[in-house]
Amino acid sequence: MTTIKYVNKNNSFKRDLDDRIEKYFEQKGISKYGDWRLYIKTIFFFVLLPTLYVSLVFFTPENSAVALGLCVLLGLTFAGIGFDVMHDAAHGSFSPNRKLNNTICRILEFMLGVSIVVFWKKKHNYLHHSFVNTAKDEDIDRKSVV
């Protein structure tokens, strides 16, 4: 089997792709970073998360169906934070301010118990984005259920 390698230096394909992406954003007049919609969504999640948590821990509903519904909503809120806010911050696209992106990642590491440095920056950014849709893409080359 041929070994697949990702060469990022002097890579004409990557340079061309980056140039096209830059031109796309310039032509469309849109920012590469989050706008007010992302920030409103972030505030919503960060208000909803502690509200649901406190409701479940300190004011647990007597009705099991209501409690289960709140648990599901809490899980979806965690997923929304992870797949939306954390994803954009880890890619550096939440804000043009690199320190803000890193700070958001660190806060979310603490809240969600996920190490951004190990899991995201190495696994996702390198192993997935370097080999998207190839045999080396760990997101599609699953040998077991996670």
LINVENRA-V298052 format. One record per residue. N is the residue number from 1. RES is the residue in one letter. SS is DSSP state (2 for helix, 1 for strand, 0 for the rest). PHI is phi in degrees with one decimal (NA if undefined). Layout:
# LINVENRA-V298052
<<N,RES,SS,PHI> <N,RES,SS,PHI>>
This chain:
# LINVENRA-V298052
<<1,M,0,NA> <2,T,0,-74.4> <3,T,0,-80.7> <4,I,0,-93.8> <5,K,0,-124.0> <6,Y,0,-103.8> <7,V,0,-105.4> <8,N,0,-97.7> <9,K,0,-88.4> <10,N,0,51.6> <11,N,0,-96.4> <12,S,2,-66.3> <13,F,2,-62.2> <14,K,2,-64.9> <15,R,2,-60.3> <16,D,2,-62.5> <17,L,2,-62.5> <18,D,2,-60.4> <19,D,2,-62.8> <20,R,2,-64.2> <21,I,2,-63.9> <22,E,2,-58.2> <23,K,2,-63.0> <24,Y,2,-58.3> <25,F,2,-64.4> <26,E,2,-65.0> <27,Q,2,-64.1> <28,K,2,-81.5> <29,G,0,66.6> <30,I,0,-118.3> <31,S,0,-83.7> <32,K,0,-81.3> <33,Y,0,-113.8> <34,G,0,-61.4> <35,D,0,-115.8> <36,W,2,-58.3> <37,R,2,-65.2> <38,L,2,-66.9> <39,Y,2,-68.7> <40,I,2,-64.7> <41,K,2,-62.3> <42,T,2,-63.7> <43,I,2,-60.5> <44,F,2,-56.6> <45,F,2,-62.6> <46,F,2,-74.1> <47,V,2,-87.4> <48,L,2,-65.8> <49,L,2,-58.3> <50,P,2,-67.1> <51,T,2,-62.2> <52,L,2,-64.9> <53,Y,2,-61.7> <54,V,2,-62.4> <55,S,2,-59.4> <56,L,2,-73.7> <57,V,2,-81.5> <58,F,2,-101.1> <59,F,0,-131.3> <60,T,0,-55.8> <61,P,0,-62.8> <62,E,0,-71.0> <63,N,0,-76.3> <64,S,2,-62.3> <65,A,2,-65.9> <66,V,2,-66.9> <67,A,2,-60.9> <68,L,2,-63.8> <69,G,2,-60.6> <70,L,2,-66.6> <71,C,2,-63.9> <72,V,2,-62.4> <73,L,2,-63.7> <74,L,2,-63.3> <75,G,2,-61.6> <76,L,2,-66.0> <77,T,2,-66.0> <78,F,2,-59.1> <79,A,2,-64.2> <80,G,2,-61.2> <81,I,2,-63.9> <82,G,2,-66.4> <83,F,2,-81.5> <84,D,2,-108.5> <85,V,2,-67.3> <86,M,2,-62.8> <87,H,2,-58.1> <88,D,2,-67.0> <89,A,2,-65.7> <90,A,2,-65.7> <91,H,0,-81.9> <92,G,0,77.6> <93,S,0,-110.9> <94,F,0,-67.3> <95,S,0,-146.4> <96,P,0,-70.1> <97,N,0,-84.8> <98,R,2,-60.3> <99,K,2,-65.0> <100,L,2,-64.9> <101,N,2,-57.4> <102,N,2,-66.4> <103,T,2,-63.8> <104,I,2,-60.4> <105,C,2,-60.3> <106,R,2,-66.2> <107,I,2,-62.1> <108,L,2,-70.8> <109,E,2,-58.0> <110,F,2,-65.5> <111,M,2,-67.7> <112,L,2,-96.1> <113,G,0,71.5> <114,V,0,-117.5> <115,S,0,-83.2> <116,I,2,-64.6> <117,V,2,-61.1> <118,V,2,-77.9> <119,F,2,-73.4> <120,W,2,-81.2> <121,K,2,-65.6> <122,K,2,-89.7> <123,K,2,-71.9> <124,H,2,-75.4> <125,N,2,-65.9> <126,Y,2,-88.4> <127,L,2,-71.2> <128,H,2,-87.5> <129,H,0,-69.6> <130,S,0,-76.5> <131,F,0,-131.9> <132,V,0,-55.8> <133,N,0,57.9> <134,T,0,-119.4> <135,A,0,-63.2> <136,K,0,-86.7> <137,D,0,-71.0> <138,E,0,-65.9> <139,D,0,-74.2> <140,I,0,-114.9> <141,D,0,-96.7> <142,R,0,-96.9> <143,K,0,-100.3> <144,S,0,-144.6> <145,V,0,-80.2> <146,V,0,-80.6>>
